[in-house]
Amino acid sequence: MITEIPVGISIMAAGYCLHPERLTLRGGSLKPVAFPAGFALIRHPQYGPILFDTGYSARFFQETASLPASLYRRITPVVYSEDESAVRQLKAGGIAPEDVQYIILSHFHADHIGGVRDFPQAKFIYLRKSYDAVSRLGPVRATKAGFLPGLLPEQFNIRSLPVDEFSATRLLPPGLPFKEAYDLLGDGSLLAVELSGHAAGMIGLFLSTGEHDYLLCADTVWSSRAFRENRKPHPAAALIMSSRAEYRLNFERLRQIHSQFPQLRIVPSHCREALVWWGTGGAQ
């Protein structure tokens, strides 16, 4: 196991957006393709249900009802029903919103934070510089950065447990392209690494179930085909990246992990294949 304490995991999705495949995968189709807004339910033996992101919620449509935020919805059309929300799916599995103690936010794009208000007791774990990169932006620049501040609860700062260079770390196994990872809960169960490039301060998460090791890599790539086939996104995708250089670095890190640890399950947040292989449902 890459981590020290096994946890349970369910890979899920709350809605999906439509985008030409070619923008996300060089040489892909020009036709609009469904990209599920993935999130993960982690079942920790001590802390109970924990979420990694949340996908969309109905609040996304409220927050994008007028300019400039409505441009977000026009450029990236979203398909969503309320039964797909993270909170509804957890309730269907017997988990009340108040049972969720922690939500780990990979980054602050709207398709990752859309449902956080539905969990009133949750504390938020994220890389500090991820929030710093968007928290002071005006409406136009925030929309360009994919951030809708109204999706966050009023007491977001009070309920936050940001990770920074002073946070506890643990060594990772030899062969991985990261020497250390942030020990998010202090018990070695959930180990986060920075995967900036798509968004500043974005994090991925290593975890183990006992049977399988996982890396939830957020938006380092949009599909598993990208790192398997060495197909970076179209150059136009760089317009929404925080750093092209960091994106290339972390893209190559994923390829290295896939090559050296072929049994490790790499889960991009918007990958339909990963959702079919290891998930509980997704975009049709």
N, C-alpha and C positions, 0 to 999 in steps of 0.2 A: 504494500500500500504506500502511496505517496504521502498520505496524511496519517495521523496517529490514531484517530478515533473514527470508526466507520459511522456513516450517516445514511439515511434513506434519501432518495431523490426521485421526483417526478418532473419530467420535462413537459411543459404545457405552453399554450399560446392564448392570448386574449386579442382576437381580431387579427387583421392583416392589412397591409398596404399593397398597392399595385405600382409596379415600376418596370420599365424596360429592362430585361435581363442584361442587356449589353452594357448598361451603365455599371453594373456590379460585377460583371464577369466578361473579361475581354473576349470578343468573338461570340458572345451570347446572342440570343434572339432579340429583335427589336420589338417584339410583342410584349405587352404588359404581363408581368408574372406576379403571382401572389407571394409575398414575403411575410410569413407569420410573425407577429409581435410576441416573441417567445419570452417566457419567464420560467423559473424553476421553483418548485416547492421542495425544500430541504427539511427532512425530519431528523432533528438532533436528539440524542438520547437524554440530554439534560435540559436543553432550552426549548424543546418542542418544535413547532413549525416555524421555519424561517424562509423568507422569500428572497430570491435573487431577481431583482427587477419585478415589474408588474404587468407589462403590456399596456394596451389601451384601456380606456373606460369611456363611458358616455360623457364624462367631463371634458374630454378632448374636443368634442364637437361644440360644447359651450364656449371653450376658450378660443376656438378658431372661427367664431361666428362673424367677426368683423376684421377689417384691415388693421394692422398689417398681418396679423396671425392667420387670417383666412387664406393667405398665399400658401402657407404650409399645407393646408388641406387640398388646395387646388393642384399644387405641384405633385403631391404624394397622396392620391385618393385612398381613403381608408374604408374598409368594409368591416363592420362590427355589429354584434348583437349583444344585448345586455347579459344573456345567459353565458357569454364567453368571458365575462369579466373575471379577474382573479378571485374577487371576493365571492362571486356566485359559485365558481368551480370549487373553491375550498369549502364553502358551506355544503355543497353536494357531497363532499367527502367527509362531512362531520366536523369540520374545523370552523369555529366561530371567528369573526374578525378580531375579537379581543384576545384570541389565543396566540396571535402572531406577535412575538416580542421584538423581532428584528427584521428589517428589510435592508438587504445589501443592494446598493445602487451602483451598477457598473459605470454609468455616466448619466447625464441629465437631459438627454433627448426625450421628447415627449412620449415616444412609443415605449420608453423604458420606465417612466415615472407616472404614467397615466392613472394608475390605480392606488397610489400611496395614501390618498385621503380616506380610503375605505377601511383602513386599519388603525383605529384610534389609539391603540396602546403601543404601537410599534416604535422602536427607535431606529434611526437611520444610520447605516454604516457606509461610508464612501471615502474616496481619496480627497483630501481637503482641496487640492488644487483643481479637482474636477468642478467643484462648486464655485470656487473662486473665479474660474474662467468664465462663468455665465451669470453670477449673482448680481453684478452691477451693470449689466447691459441694458440699454434702452429697448423699447418695443421692436424697432426695426432690426437692430443687431441681434437681439434675442431670438427673433423669428429666423433670421439667417443661420443662427447657431442651433436651431432645432429645439430651443428651450421655451417653454410656456410656464412662467412663474406661478400662474394661478393654479397649476396642478398640485403645487406643494401646500401642505397645511400651514395655517398661520403660525403655529408654534414649531415650525420646522427646525429652526436653529436650536431651540431648547431641547428638542428630542433627538438631536444629532450626536453621533459619536464618530467624528471625522478621524481618518487615519492620516498620519503625516510621517516625516522622517524620524520622529521620536517614538513611534509606535513599535511594539514588540515584533520581532521577526524570528523566523526559524529557517534553518538550512534546508534546502531542497536536495533530492537525490542527485548524485553525479550524472552528467549527461544531459540534463536539462539546461536550456540557455538562460536560466536565471539561477543565481547562487542562493538567494534568500527570497522569502515571501513574507508578507504581513500576516501575522497570526491573529485573525480577526476576533476570536473568542478567547484566546489565551490558553487553549487546550490542544492545539495542533490539529483540530478537525477541519477548519476552513482556512485555506492559505491563499491570499490574494497577491497577484502580481500586476504591476503597471503595464498596460498595453496601449499607451497613448498613440495617437496618429489619426484615427477616425475622430476622436474627441480628446481634448486635453484631460489627462488624469484618469482616463478610462481604466478599469481594472477587470481582470479575469480571475476566476476562482478555481483552484484545485481542491478536489474532495474525493473521497473514496467510500464505496459502499461495503467493502470487504471482498466483493466479487470483482468489481471494476473500478478503475480510476477514471476520473473525469476532469476535463478542463472546460469550464464554461467561459468561452472566449469573447462573449458579447459581440461587438461589431468589428472585431479585427478582420474578419471576412464576413461576407453575407451568405456564403454557402460553403459546404465541405468540398465541393468541386474545386474551389479556388486554390486551396492549399494542396489538394491531391494532384491536380493537373497543372499547378504552377501558372495560374491565370489570374493576374491582378485585375482590378477594375479598370474600366475605361478611363483615360486621362481626365475626362470631364468630372469624374468623381472627386478629383483633388480639390474642386471648388468648395466642397463642404468638409474637407479634412482640416484638422487643427495643425497638422504637420505632415507633409509628404515624406520627409526623411524618417520620422518615427513610424509612419505607417509601413514603409518598406522594411524597416528593421523588424517590426513585430510580425509582419507577414512572413519573413524568412524564419523567424523563431518558430512560428506554427509549423512550417514545413520541416524544420529540424526535429521538432517534437514528434510529428507524425512519422518521420523516417526512423527515429531512434526508439520510439515507444509506440509501435503500431497498434498495440492493444488498448492504449489510452483513448478514451472516447472524447474527442474534441467536439464541443457543441457550440456552433455559432448561433446567436439569438434568432436569426431570421432564416435558418436553413430548413427547408421543407424535408429534406432527406433525414436529417437528424431527428426531426419531430416524428417522422414515420418509424424510424429504426428504434428509437429509445423513448418516445414520448407517449402521451395519452390522448392525442388529438391535435387538430390544427386546421389550417386553411384548406378548403376543398378546391 
